[in-house]
């Protein structure tokens, strides 16, 4: 009995020590590791990011969070993170501080610091991987290679965080600048500093951010939550756009600023000795107050939010009022009031002239005039915030006007909801363009890949992404066009928008090329997600429908995030045979399998439909019919009626090719990733590619997906004359098709490419297109899309890159590449008597490692070599 009591005391003492260690050793609590898996937790990640930006201010709001009590060792860290806006509660009001953190989680936190999307932080490769302390440090260093805590620090290329009060002199920042929380209420001085990306102000006080010398700040986003902040622009320094975000404190602006864009609610913006070209109060900025002192002026102000006040002794030339309950007490302003909007209240001695203007937008997204029935902007923005979920980003959309050659208020973008289109109207200042020196305007529009940005070179090429001497990112855009202007009149470009799954925004880019001067930065006008989805018809997009080999289970794949609560009844689904409903075949069970996030792959959702009995005839056309209205996506768009054929998936590897030199191998395999794996990382860790029995190093192969299959490309310089290829799970995991069937035979013999090139080029003058015929019997990748900016034409000794994208496709003359008129608009070949063309990829395949998707290639994936110029026959 005595021994038992002693044993109990020893056990109790050990437990007590363990509890104390948990409290007094927060570092180990954050990591919460086991010897077998030293992965960091979310709390540890937040602790390190808070150190990075210098955040120390806590928040009482953390008390309301269900899984972070005041006694928790994570309490202070989570409290700081809540105050800094680094985290977001899940649907259960939890933060999960002890959950293992992935690179996607880290990217979502850094996205909030950088005012961008998680996808932009991650880059093209979005595999979710857990992180150790070492890999977390590497990740943070890659994204923010410069952390400045003292004046005149030497900077590397890339993003910069300033986390202490400092002076920065004579610097060019090739990325974003974050003025961190650690600056607190002190000063940061930027003297002769150019920032090519955004400048995000999170820290600073009433005398805080001083921009002087020849500094050039394109876009400044203010997200200071703890103090009133001042932006002081002195001398020849330039700040082109200041965007005051939701969650900020009051802001004071001193000096000259191009555009001031107020988005957050209940903000006061004071102008002191300030000159502002354009002031925009977004419709989200309710109850905003703008006070201009007697030495301040605003050329044009647009009020889109109810309760906005413009007051003080300053001068405002013109005010566009698009919302009710506004107050204007400045004198001598010309006030234009939108039709059906109550004129603003004014004081008794106000000499402003008020008119009702039916040409002002009928929507609350106007930054200038537009035709009625739509919404327009010439530099405004109506969004704010960013999302932790990378699949549904709510990215802050900042509107940039960066080329001074546009006339004031241009370009304008008008959204036409009824006809599902937008119109971009351009106008240049007098004297910019003439018949002798015409202006070429290149533009892009995207309502899908809005997480990506575009550099000037990318806009010229007709795609999104970063293009420079080292990089050629090729991210597709839905629409692009070109026009030539020779005067100061208005010119319009109209785009009919296609239906979409979900539009995360709507962004336009414009670049001017005139008299040898090309815009340094594209002029960008962006609408938020709500505006975009009001113009773009969103649908629940049905991607593919498969039936398994047993013919008793159907898999319905969709590219929309479904509201899980609506996937409850299978009665709206039926099976048809040759167009006739089968009365004896019913859906006995319905299950929502795949959801959003890491399991999305090429699809976002999968509904598994089990049949009450197997289909008996494989020679007829079976279809899945849906006639219900119950199933919707997360924003309420219904799954509309459809009939889709039931597709089967063949077993084994197909289209297996190798290059003449043997260094490239490409093949297709019907492995559907998410039937076999949970995350991208599992795929990378477990799948093995074997050529002639030798496993290929993971760094030497990559994969893409298409309809129900993977395309795998290998580039290994150690290969010489490979004969066979095999794919298998290294761990012995069973692999499945998109139809849920097990895969068995995943090996094949390799067929050698027959290499060739472009044999002839013809310009079809009547249809304004170039047709390139490829060498007969050569094995080019068929129906493969690549970007035409890898082609150049030479006209009268001058070289031009093409725009857009084309495909290799069959014709009576063999395989051809057809470059149509939309990709040639900028050349005006109508009067050209002779010219030549060549294939000239901007960056070689070797420089791109495994990223060849935009290159002209053979079946093996080997990129086609660059060619010399060949003459073009004009017909």
Protein Blocks (a to p, Z undefined) as FASTA:
>chain_A
ZZmmmmmmmmmmmmmmmmmmmmmmmmlmmnopafklccdcfklmmmmmmmmnopabdcfk
lmmpmklcfklmklmmmmmmmmnopaccdfkopahlmbccdfklmmmmmmmmnopafklm
nomblcdcdddfklmmmmmmmmmmbccfbehiacdedddddfbdcddehiadebdddddf
klmmaccddehiacfbdcddfbdcfklcccehjbdcfbacdfbfkbccddddehjbccfb
dcddehiacdddedjdfbdcdfbghiacddehiacfbdcddfklghiacdddfkbccfbd
cdfbghiacedjbdcfbacdfbehiacfbghiacdddehiacddddfklcbdcdddfkbc
fbfkbcbdcdehiacdehiacbecjdfblklccdddddddfbfkbcghiacddddfknop
adddddddehkacfklccdddddddfklmmbccdfklmmnopacjddfkbccddddfbdc
ddddfbfbdcdddddddddfbdcbdcddddddeehiacfbacdddddfklmmmmmccddd
dfbdcddfkopaccdddfbdcdfklmmbfklpccdeehiacfkbccfbdcdfbdehjlnm
mmfbdcddddfbdcfbfkbccddddfbfkbccfkopacdddddddddddedjehiacdfk
opaccdddfbdfklmbmbfklmmmmpccdeehiacdfklgccdddehiacdddddfkbmb
dcbdcdddfklpacddfkopacfblcdddddddddddfbdcddfknopadddddehiacd
ehiacdfklpccdeehiacddehjddddddfkbpaddddfklmmmnopmlpcbdcddddd
fbdfklnomamklpccdfkopacddddddddddZZ
